[in-house]
Amino acid sequence: MARAPTPANITLHSASRVLEIEYDDGRSFKLPFEFMRVHSPSAEVRGHGPGQATLQAGKRDVAITELQPIGHYAVQPLFSDGHSSGIYSWEYLYDLGANQSRLWDEYLAQLEAAGASRDPKAPSNVAVPSQTGGCGHHG
């Protein structure tokens, strides 16, 4: 069995919200934080068996606030929404990168089928300005 590629370089681009990972086989991938978050390998997202995955909606603005190395085989991101239980092995990150287009299209189709959105929900205690041109504070 062939050895799985390992990262030669990993760069966290906070401003553009992308994890750039270059592998020793010459391939490189730019994985958006949102993409990584909705495809977390954690049980919280994937479940404990087939058909138990939980659709992750409202993650468009998620950021990675910290990236912890896990031995010599993985990283564990801490996301701005508090999610921190996913351990991303080098092989899993490679698979995400190699299949990014298909996985993203499938995710968007699942959101649409569920009537869900990539956008976070506004907190219910926030006043939303009316469409009548007023400031939303005066009736």
ChimeraX commands (.cxc) that place a marker at each C-alpha (Angstrom):
marker #1 position 0.00,0.00,0.00 radius 0.5
marker #1 position 1.34,3.42,-0.97 radius 0.5
marker #1 position 2.17,5.96,1.71 radius 0.5
marker #1 position -0.39,8.74,1.98 radius 0.5
marker #1 position 0.91,12.23,1.10 radius 0.5
marker #1 position 1.87,14.43,4.03 radius 0.5
marker #1 position 1.81,18.23,4.21 radius 0.5
marker #1 position 4.96,20.11,3.25 radius 0.5
marker #1 position 3.42,23.45,4.24 radius 0.5
marker #1 position 0.21,24.62,5.95 radius 0.5
marker #1 position -0.83,28.29,5.94 radius 0.5
marker #1 position -3.84,29.71,7.77 radius 0.5
marker #1 position -5.11,32.76,5.86 radius 0.5
marker #1 position -7.36,34.47,8.43 radius 0.5
marker #1 position -8.39,37.44,6.28 radius 0.5
marker #1 position -9.60,35.29,3.36 radius 0.5
marker #1 position -10.72,32.45,5.68 radius 0.5
marker #1 position -8.80,29.76,3.82 radius 0.5
marker #1 position -6.48,26.98,4.96 radius 0.5
marker #1 position -3.83,26.45,2.30 radius 0.5
marker #1 position -2.15,23.07,2.44 radius 0.5
marker #1 position 0.69,21.93,0.20 radius 0.5
marker #1 position 1.46,18.20,0.10 radius 0.5
marker #1 position 4.76,16.46,-0.54 radius 0.5
marker #1 position 3.35,14.92,-3.74 radius 0.5
marker #1 position 3.13,18.41,-5.30 radius 0.5
marker #1 position -0.64,18.88,-4.89 radius 0.5
marker #1 position -1.99,21.84,-2.96 radius 0.5
marker #1 position -5.46,22.80,-1.83 radius 0.5
marker #1 position -7.16,25.93,-0.56 radius 0.5
marker #1 position -9.90,24.87,1.83 radius 0.5
marker #1 position -12.34,27.59,2.91 radius 0.5
marker #1 position -13.02,27.59,6.65 radius 0.5
marker #1 position -16.76,27.21,6.03 radius 0.5
marker #1 position -16.11,24.13,3.86 radius 0.5
marker #1 position -13.93,22.61,6.57 radius 0.5
marker #1 position -16.49,23.38,9.28 radius 0.5
marker #1 position -19.44,21.81,7.48 radius 0.5
marker #1 position -17.33,18.73,6.66 radius 0.5
marker #1 position -15.90,18.31,10.15 radius 0.5
marker #1 position -14.94,14.70,10.84 radius 0.5
marker #1 position -16.37,15.01,14.37 radius 0.5
marker #1 position -19.17,12.79,15.66 radius 0.5
marker #1 position -21.13,16.00,16.35 radius 0.5
marker #1 position -21.32,16.57,12.57 radius 0.5
marker #1 position -20.96,13.09,11.05 radius 0.5
marker #1 position -22.84,11.13,13.70 radius 0.5
marker #1 position -21.84,7.70,14.95 radius 0.5
marker #1 position -22.96,5.76,11.89 radius 0.5
marker #1 position -24.50,5.94,8.43 radius 0.5
marker #1 position -27.43,8.33,8.12 radius 0.5
marker #1 position -26.67,10.10,11.40 radius 0.5
marker #1 position -24.94,13.20,9.99 radius 0.5
marker #1 position -26.25,16.61,11.07 radius 0.5
marker #1 position -26.55,19.24,8.33 radius 0.5
marker #1 position -24.47,22.28,9.28 radius 0.5
marker #1 position -26.25,25.50,8.30 radius 0.5
marker #1 position -25.39,29.14,8.95 radius 0.5
marker #1 position -21.62,28.68,8.79 radius 0.5
marker #1 position -20.77,31.19,6.02 radius 0.5
marker #1 position -18.92,33.57,8.39 radius 0.5
marker #1 position -17.14,30.97,10.54 radius 0.5
marker #1 position -13.43,31.48,11.16 radius 0.5
marker #1 position -10.65,29.30,12.50 radius 0.5
marker #1 position -9.30,31.02,15.59 radius 0.5
marker #1 position -6.65,28.43,16.41 radius 0.5
marker #1 position -5.06,25.41,14.72 radius 0.5
marker #1 position -3.56,22.80,17.06 radius 0.5
marker #1 position -1.20,20.10,15.77 radius 0.5
marker #1 position -2.18,16.57,16.75 radius 0.5
marker #1 position 0.97,14.45,16.75 radius 0.5
marker #1 position 2.48,14.09,13.29 radius 0.5
marker #1 position -0.75,13.07,11.60 radius 0.5
marker #1 position -3.44,15.76,12.00 radius 0.5
marker #1 position -4.60,19.21,13.08 radius 0.5
marker #1 position -7.52,20.25,15.27 radius 0.5
marker #1 position -9.05,23.64,14.40 radius 0.5
marker #1 position -10.94,25.75,16.89 radius 0.5
marker #1 position -13.75,27.45,14.99 radius 0.5
marker #1 position -15.26,30.80,15.93 radius 0.5
marker #1 position -18.65,29.14,16.58 radius 0.5
marker #1 position -17.06,27.08,19.36 radius 0.5
marker #1 position -16.73,23.83,17.41 radius 0.5
marker #1 position -13.43,22.18,18.31 radius 0.5
marker #1 position -13.96,18.41,18.34 radius 0.5
marker #1 position -12.96,17.62,14.75 radius 0.5
marker #1 position -9.53,16.08,14.19 radius 0.5
marker #1 position -8.49,16.50,10.56 radius 0.5
marker #1 position -5.91,13.90,9.55 radius 0.5
marker #1 position -3.55,14.65,6.67 radius 0.5
marker #1 position -5.38,11.99,4.65 radius 0.5
marker #1 position -8.80,13.49,5.43 radius 0.5
marker #1 position -7.65,17.00,4.45 radius 0.5
marker #1 position -6.21,15.59,1.21 radius 0.5
marker #1 position -9.53,13.86,0.50 radius 0.5
marker #1 position -11.44,17.10,1.19 radius 0.5
marker #1 position -9.18,18.98,-1.21 radius 0.5
marker #1 position -9.29,16.35,-3.95 radius 0.5
marker #1 position -13.11,16.14,-3.78 radius 0.5
marker #1 position -13.86,19.76,-2.85 radius 0.5
marker #1 position -16.03,20.64,-5.86 radius 0.5
marker #1 position -18.27,17.56,-5.58 radius 0.5
marker #1 position -18.56,17.79,-1.78 radius 0.5
marker #1 position -19.45,21.49,-1.94 radius 0.5
marker #1 position -22.11,20.92,-4.61 radius 0.5
marker #1 position -23.62,18.09,-2.53 radius 0.5
marker #1 position -23.62,20.31,0.57 radius 0.5
marker #1 position -25.39,23.17,-1.27 radius 0.5
marker #1 position -27.99,20.70,-2.58 radius 0.5
marker #1 position -28.59,19.39,0.96 radius 0.5
marker #1 position -29.04,22.93,2.28 radius 0.5
marker #1 position -31.52,23.72,-0.47 radius 0.5
marker #1 position -33.47,20.50,0.10 radius 0.5
marker #1 position -33.67,21.30,3.82 radius 0.5
marker #1 position -34.70,24.92,3.21 radius 0.5
marker #1 position -31.60,25.98,5.13 radius 0.5
marker #1 position -29.06,28.73,4.50 radius 0.5
marker #1 position -25.31,29.27,4.68 radius 0.5
marker #1 position -26.02,32.57,6.43 radius 0.5
marker #1 position -26.16,32.68,10.22 radius 0.5
marker #1 position -29.53,33.44,11.73 radius 0.5
marker #1 position -29.89,36.89,13.26 radius 0.5
marker #1 position -30.31,36.73,17.05 radius 0.5
marker #1 position -33.98,37.14,17.97 radius 0.5
marker #1 position -33.25,40.08,20.30 radius 0.5
marker #1 position -31.80,42.25,17.50 radius 0.5
marker #1 position -34.08,44.84,15.93 radius 0.5
marker #1 position -34.26,44.47,12.16 radius 0.5
marker #1 position -34.81,47.82,10.41 radius 0.5
marker #1 position -38.10,48.07,8.59 radius 0.5
marker #1 position -38.21,48.34,4.82 radius 0.5
marker #1 position -40.10,51.66,5.02 radius 0.5
marker #1 position -36.94,53.72,5.27 radius 0.5
marker #1 position -37.15,54.41,9.00 radius 0.5
marker #1 position -34.45,53.53,11.46 radius 0.5
marker #1 position -36.46,50.68,12.94 radius 0.5
marker #1 position -36.65,52.24,16.40 radius 0.5
marker #1 position -39.68,54.48,15.92 radius 0.5
marker #1 position -43.07,53.26,14.82 radius 0.5
marker link #1:1,2 radius 0.2
marker link #1:2,3 radius 0.2
marker link #1:3,4 radius 0.2
marker link #1:4,5 radius 0.2
marker link #1:5,6 radius 0.2
marker link #1:6,7 radius 0.2
marker link #1:7,8 radius 0.2
marker link #1:8,9 radius 0.2
marker link #1:9,10 radius 0.2
marker link #1:10,11 radius 0.2
marker link #1:11,12 radius 0.2
marker link #1:12,13 radius 0.2
marker link #1:13,14 radius 0.2
marker link #1:14,15 radius 0.2
marker link #1:15,16 radius 0.2
marker link #1:16,17 radius 0.2
marker link #1:17,18 radius 0.2
marker link #1:18,19 radius 0.2
marker link #1:19,20 radius 0.2
marker link #1:20,21 radius 0.2
marker link #1:21,22 radius 0.2
marker link #1:22,23 radius 0.2
marker link #1:23,24 radius 0.2
marker link #1:24,25 radius 0.2
marker link #1:25,26 radius 0.2
marker link #1:26,27 radius 0.2
marker link #1:27,28 radius 0.2
marker link #1:28,29 radius 0.2
marker link #1:29,30 radius 0.2
marker link #1:30,31 radius 0.2
marker link #1:31,32 radius 0.2
marker link #1:32,33 radius 0.2
marker link #1:33,34 radius 0.2
marker link #1:34,35 radius 0.2
marker link #1:35,36 radius 0.2
marker link #1:36,37 radius 0.2
marker link #1:37,38 radius 0.2
marker link #1:38,39 radius 0.2
marker link #1:39,40 radius 0.2
marker link #1:40,41 radius 0.2
marker link #1:41,42 radius 0.2
marker link #1:42,43 radius 0.2
marker link #1:43,44 radius 0.2
marker link #1:44,45 radius 0.2
marker link #1:45,46 radius 0.2
marker link #1:46,47 radius 0.2
marker link #1:47,48 radius 0.2
marker link #1:48,49 radius 0.2
marker link #1:49,50 radius 0.2
marker link #1:50,51 radius 0.2
marker link #1:51,52 radius 0.2
marker link #1:52,53 radius 0.2
marker link #1:53,54 radius 0.2
marker link #1:54,55 radius 0.2
marker link #1:55,56 radius 0.2
marker link #1:56,57 radius 0.2
marker link #1:57,58 radius 0.2
marker link #1:58,59 radius 0.2
marker link #1:59,60 radius 0.2
marker link #1:60,61 radius 0.2
marker link #1:61,62 radius 0.2
marker link #1:62,63 radius 0.2
marker link #1:63,64 radius 0.2
marker link #1:64,65 radius 0.2
marker link #1:65,66 radius 0.2
marker link #1:66,67 radius 0.2
marker link #1:67,68 radius 0.2
marker link #1:68,69 radius 0.2
marker link #1:69,70 radius 0.2
marker link #1:70,71 radius 0.2
marker link #1:71,72 radius 0.2
marker link #1:72,73 radius 0.2
marker link #1:73,74 radius 0.2
marker link #1:74,75 radius 0.2
marker link #1:75,76 radius 0.2
marker link #1:76,77 radius 0.2
marker link #1:77,78 radius 0.2
marker link #1:78,79 radius 0.2
marker link #1:79,80 radius 0.2
marker link #1:80,81 radius 0.2
marker link #1:81,82 radius 0.2
marker link #1:82,83 radius 0.2
marker link #1:83,84 radius 0.2
marker link #1:84,85 radius 0.2
marker link #1:85,86 radius 0.2
marker link #1:86,87 radius 0.2
marker link #1:87,88 radius 0.2
marker link #1:88,89 radius 0.2
marker link #1:89,90 radius 0.2
marker link #1:90,91 radius 0.2
marker link #1:91,92 radius 0.2
marker link #1:92,93 radius 0.2
marker link #1:93,94 radius 0.2
marker link #1:94,95 radius 0.2
marker link #1:95,96 radius 0.2
marker link #1:96,97 radius 0.2
marker link #1:97,98 radius 0.2
marker link #1:98,99 radius 0.2
marker link #1:99,100 radius 0.2
marker link #1:100,101 radius 0.2
marker link #1:101,102 radius 0.2
marker link #1:102,103 radius 0.2
marker link #1:103,104 radius 0.2
marker link #1:104,105 radius 0.2
marker link #1:105,106 radius 0.2
marker link #1:106,107 radius 0.2
marker link #1:107,108 radius 0.2
marker link #1:108,109 radius 0.2
marker link #1:109,110 radius 0.2
marker link #1:110,111 radius 0.2
marker link #1:111,112 radius 0.2
marker link #1:112,113 radius 0.2
marker link #1:113,114 radius 0.2
marker link #1:114,115 radius 0.2
marker link #1:115,116 radius 0.2
marker link #1:116,117 radius 0.2
marker link #1:117,118 radius 0.2
marker link #1:118,119 radius 0.2
marker link #1:119,120 radius 0.2
marker link #1:120,121 radius 0.2
marker link #1:121,122 radius 0.2
marker link #1:122,123 radius 0.2
marker link #1:123,124 radius 0.2
marker link #1:124,125 radius 0.2
marker link #1:125,126 radius 0.2
marker link #1:126,127 radius 0.2
marker link #1:127,128 radius 0.2
marker link #1:128,129 radius 0.2
marker link #1:129,130 radius 0.2
marker link #1:130,131 radius 0.2
marker link #1:131,132 radius 0.2
marker link #1:132,133 radius 0.2
marker link #1:133,134 radius 0.2
marker link #1:134,135 radius 0.2
marker link #1:135,136 radius 0.2
marker link #1:136,137 radius 0.2
marker link #1:137,138 radius 0.2
marker link #1:138,139 radius 0.2
view
